[in-house]
Amino acid sequence: MTYDWDTAATAFDDEPDHGLREPGVRAAWADRLRRWLPGPPADVLDLGCGTGSLSLLAAEQGHRVTGVDASPAMLGLARAKLAGHDAVFLLGDAAAPPVGARRFDVVLVRHVLWTLPEPGRVLRHWAGLLRPGGRFVLVEGVWGDTDPVGVPADRLTALLTSLTDRPCVEWLSDDARLWGGPVTDARYAVVADVPGHGAEPTG
């Protein structure tokens, strides 16, 4: 059964780490992005951008942002949120976004990769969208106790081994500011640079 993201869009930003409306949560994510992203201005591709909360933080830090999402309702909210900023939003599949190869300095993805089939193939495709020396910023996790879902950090770093230089894992679960309160599941970010000319886009 396909999840209805258009219906979910109305209340999506009510979650503290989605809407980033609470000043402390917003500041925590802004601090992380400032460390993870290269110096501005960079071309940032925010895949599965949702309502554009991370896109807005990146734009406010001086970056040029392209957001991609499969939900027209989510994109409508993102466009309104980033009105007046250097940002464009495109309707499309995060696994195969409607953008050209080697156009971006950063591929930024939060809580999306775990939903996609064939994550290894998807990562190879995304690498081909990066300029030489471009960077992955991938925020993922494993959620749930009885029937957990997600991508374990060791699996993601293994998938990145052939594409990137020394992927760096940063654990996020213990920073309650990011989530609006304590969490008990495994949440992390992987920041990894893609050397050379990256991989050719596939698919």
N, C-alpha and C positions, 0 to 999 in steps of 0.2 A: 504494500500500500504506500503510495507516494504522499509525503507530507505536504500539506497545503501552506506554503510559506506566505502566499498572498493574504490568507486569513490571519496568519500569525503576526503579520507585520504590524497590525494595529497596536498590539500589546507588547511587541518585541522589546522595545526600549524600556519597559518597566523593570526588567532585570538589571540590577546595578552594573554588572559587567557588560551589558549590551548597550544601554543608553548612555552610560557614563555621566549621568546627571548629578550624582553626588560629588562634590568638589574633591574629596579625598580619593575616591575611586578614579576620577578623571585624572588627577595629578599623578597617581601611581602608574597608570597606563602611559601618560605622557612622558614620565621619567624613563620608563622601559623603552619606549619607542626612540627616545632621544639617544639612548645607548646602542640600540640595535641598528638603527638606520645610519647610513653614511652621512657626511656633512651635506647640508642643503646647498643648492637645489639638486635633488635627485629625482629621477622618474620612477615612481612607485606604482606597481600594479597590485591592487588590493582585490584578491580573488575571493568570491563569496562574500562580498563587502557588506551585505545586509543593508542596514539603515545608514551606513557610512560613518559610524562613530570613530573607528580607527583612521579612516580616510581623513576625517576632519582634523584629528590630532596631527597627522602627517602634513596636511596642508598648512596648518597653523605654524608648523615648524619650518615652513619654507619650501616644501617639496611639491612637485607636480604629480598629481594623483590621477590614475585611471582606475575606476572601480568596475567590477563585473559581477553581476548577479543574475540568477535565473528568474527572479521574482519581480515583475513590474511594480508591485506595490512597495516592496523594499526599495527599489531604485527611485521611486517617486519621493519617498521620505529622505533618501540620501541626497538627491538633487536639491531638495528644499534645505536640508541641513547645511550643505556646502555652497549655497548660493553666494556668489561674489568671490569664491576661492578659485584657485587654479586647479580645477578638477573636472573630469568628464566621466560619465557613467554609461556603461553599455550593457544591454540585455544579452545574456549568453551563459553558456555552460562553463563553470569554473575549470572543469577538466580540459576543456578545449576552447579557451576564450577567443573572442573575435578580434584579435590584435596581431600585429606583425612580429616576426622573429627579431631578436636582438635589439629591442627597442627600450628595454627597461634596465634600471640599475638595481632594483629590488623587486622580488616577488614576495608579497606579504599575504599570509593565509592564516586565519584563526578559526580553529574548530571546524574545518571543512574537509581536510584530506581523509579523515577517518570514515567519511560517508561515501567516498568514491571507490568504485571497483578498480583493481589493478593500480594501486598507488605507485608502484615502481615505474610503470609506463607513464603515468601522469607527471611524476617528478622529472622524468627525462624530457617530456614535452615542455614543462615549465622552464627547465634549464635552457632550452633553446630560445626562450623569449628574453633571456638576459643578455646584456652586453658583456664582453669579456671582463672578467673580474666582478661580475654582478653578484648579488647576495640573495640567499633565501632567508626569510624570517618566518618560521613556521611555529605557530602556537597550537599545541595539541594536548592530548591527555588520555586517560582511561577512567571512565566514570561507571559507578555502580559496584555493589558488593556481590550480589548473588549472580547476576548475569552481566558482567562488565562489558562495556563497549569502548572502542577507541583504538588508538595506535600506541603501543608501548614505546618508550623512548629508545630502547635498544633496537627495536625493529626499524624505527625511522632512521636512526643513524646508520644502520646497516644498508638501508636502501639508498642513502646518500653517499656511501663510501666511494663509489665509482664516479660520482659527479662533482664532488666538492672537496675542498681542502679542510681537513680537521673540523668536522662539525662540532659545535660547542653546545652542550645541553645546559640550560639554565632552569632550575626547578622553581616553580611558581606557587606551589600549593601552600607553602608556609607564609606567603605574603597576603594576609587577609584583606589588605587595602585594595588589592586587585579585584576582589570578588564581592566586596561589600560585607564581608564577614568570614569566619573560619570555614575551611573546606577540608574534607578528609580524603578526597580522591587524588589521583596523580596527575598534576597539571604541570606543563613544562613548555619551554620554547627551545627550538633549535635554530641557531644562527650559523650559517655556513656560506662561505664564498665559493663561487664557481670559477675556476681558473680558465685561462685560454679563451677559446671562442665558444665554450659551452657545448651542449649537445644539439644536434639537429632536431627541430620539432618533428613530432611523429603524430600519426593519427589524423 
